[in-house]
Amino acid sequence: MREIGETKMGIKAGDVIRFERTFTKEDVELFTKVSKDEGDHHVQPDELDRLIVQGLLTATLPTKVGGDNNVLARTMNFEFFRPVFTGDTIVCDVTIEQLEKKDERKTTIYATFRCENQHGKQVLGGSFGGVILTGD
């Protein structure tokens, strides 16, 4: 497995890239302001003083991997399995399923991902595809 932060160059089909993040109340509050996703569950804490993290904020985990590798996304598919709460630590494994060099400037990419909370429960899964621009 390759941790994010290593070189952005040199990914290959079969690589699994891992990213981990703990979501905070400040993350949810900022995303609420930017996205206008103001459902009560995102702004009113539950009995344990937690907020539910917006699904699309959770989805920034696999998109971070795409961004770190300069992927211009064409498709993104998300399946949300259970809520993520502030204080949860989510581990996202992105598997590079296909890389195909189209020409000197473009490589197509297709990847799948699985995100689990600190209890080993899947919270998100899906895939993305797009293009990596590699030249001028």
SVG drawing of the C-alpha trace seen along z (x, -y; Angstrom):
<svg xmlns="http://www.w3.org/2000/svg" viewBox="-33 -30 41 35">
<polyline fill="none" stroke="black" stroke-width="0.4" points="0.0,0.0 1.2,-3.5 0.5,-6.3 -0.5,-9.7 2.4,-12.1 4.8,-9.9 5.6,-10.9 2.6,-11.7 4.3,-10.1 4.5,-6.4 1.1,-5.0 0.2,-1.8 -2.7,0.5 -3.1,2.6 -1.7,-0.1 -3.7,-0.7 -3.5,-4.2 -4.6,-4.9 -5.8,-8.1 -7.1,-8.7 -8.9,-11.6 -10.7,-12.4 -13.7,-14.8 -14.2,-17.6 -17.1,-19.9 -15.2,-22.7 -15.0,-20.7 -18.8,-20.2 -19.5,-23.8 -17.2,-25.1 -18.7,-22.6 -22.2,-23.6 -21.4,-27.3 -19.8,-26.4 -22.3,-23.8 -25.5,-25.2 -26.3,-21.6 -27.9,-22.7 -29.9,-19.7 -30.7,-19.6 -28.4,-16.6 -25.5,-18.7 -26.1,-21.7 -27.7,-20.2 -25.5,-17.9 -26.9,-14.5 -27.0,-13.2 -23.3,-12.4 -22.5,-16.0 -21.7,-14.8 -22.8,-16.1 -23.4,-13.9 -20.8,-14.7 -22.2,-15.6 -22.0,-12.7 -20.1,-14.8 -17.7,-15.9 -17.0,-12.3 -16.6,-11.8 -13.6,-14.2 -11.5,-11.2 -11.3,-9.5 -11.3,-12.8 -8.2,-13.8 -6.4,-10.8 -7.6,-11.9 -6.4,-15.5 -3.0,-14.3 -2.5,-12.4 -3.8,-15.3 -6.9,-13.4 -9.5,-15.3 -12.6,-13.4 -15.2,-12.4 -17.3,-10.0 -17.8,-9.6 -20.0,-7.0 -20.7,-6.9 -22.6,-4.5 -23.2,-5.7 -23.6,-2.8 -23.8,-4.4 -23.4,-7.9 -20.1,-9.4 -20.0,-11.5 -17.7,-14.2 -14.8,-12.5 -14.9,-9.5 -11.7,-8.5 -12.2,-7.2 -9.7,-5.2 -10.1,-5.2 -8.4,-2.7 -8.3,-3.6 -7.4,-0.8 -6.1,-1.8 -8.0,0.6 -6.9,-0.6 -4.4,-3.1 -4.2,-3.4 -1.9,-5.9 -3.8,-7.5 -1.0,-9.6 1.9,-11.7 -0.4,-14.0 -3.2,-11.9 -3.6,-8.7 -7.1,-7.4 -7.7,-6.1 -10.3,-4.1 -10.3,-3.4 -12.5,-1.9 -12.6,-2.9 -13.7,-1.7 -13.9,-3.8 -14.3,-2.4 -14.7,-4.0 -12.6,-3.3 -14.8,-0.3 -14.0,1.4 -17.5,0.7 -17.9,-0.4 -19.3,-3.9 -18.7,-4.7 -17.7,-2.8 -17.6,-3.6 -15.5,-4.4 -14.1,-7.2 -12.7,-7.6 -11.0,-10.3 -7.9,-11.6 -4.5,-12.4 -2.8,-15.1 0.9,-14.3 2.4,-16.9 2.2,-20.4"/>
</svg>
